[in-house]
Amino acid sequence: MVKAILFDVFGTTVDWRSSIITELEKFGDENGLSADWSATADRWRAGFRDLQAKIARGERVWITMDQIHREVLDALLLDLGATGLPEQEVAHLNNAWHRLRPWPDTVKGLTLMKRAHIIGTLSNGNLSLLVSLAKHGGLPWDCVLSTAMFGTYKPNPEVYLGAVRMLDAEPGDVMMVAAHAYDVDGAREAGLRTAYVFRPDEFGPGKGEDPGDTSRFDIIASNFVELAERLSE
């Protein structure tokens, strides 16, 4: 029986892309900047994933997600020729990642799963970021676990096994839920149970991840409500 369910957050629980595009458009309007904000959002996310992967492989020293986002944002603004902007405005834009909207099924699904399971995050986001997202989106977590607690990023196995230890559980008692195959695969290799949730619009309308053969996952679901139903069977 699953004792605890841990969730990836960015892309799985919250819709980062449309939220960030909205924030970038507002920032551009307020500062007289013009750009392809959809592409800029994609570059911001891709830049984070690149640095995060290097840290997970031990190629760079650990820094928080907020710090990675700021490093990538500074480079993007430089490319746009947006120099001399007030620090307060740039910092506010960087904190857009604290204000992401949940997917429409997220809160209902989490509330259903919370009835019979411990539910919590296991995210690359730093703790303050994850708490902000929970408050902003009404996410009913029982616990907030961050890779920052382990000084690395997913899919380093220490993240998954460290979370299991913190829950005083065994790997087989804990399920990892994500919309990203690399994350679910990392949890599976560490001995956790797994659920893959499709987010077909994460990277734009009709642009979701193709996880390949999903038979390697314990559960496959189209959203959190369906996942809750599958877990109750």
Beta strands, then each sheet from edge to edge (+ up, - down):
strand 1: 4-7
strand 2: 14-15
strand 3: 101-102
strand 4: 118-123
strand 5: 143-146
strand 6: 174-178
strand 7: 193-197
strand 8: 219-221
sheet 1: 5+ 4+ 1+ 6+ 7+ 8+
sheet 2: 2+ 3-
end
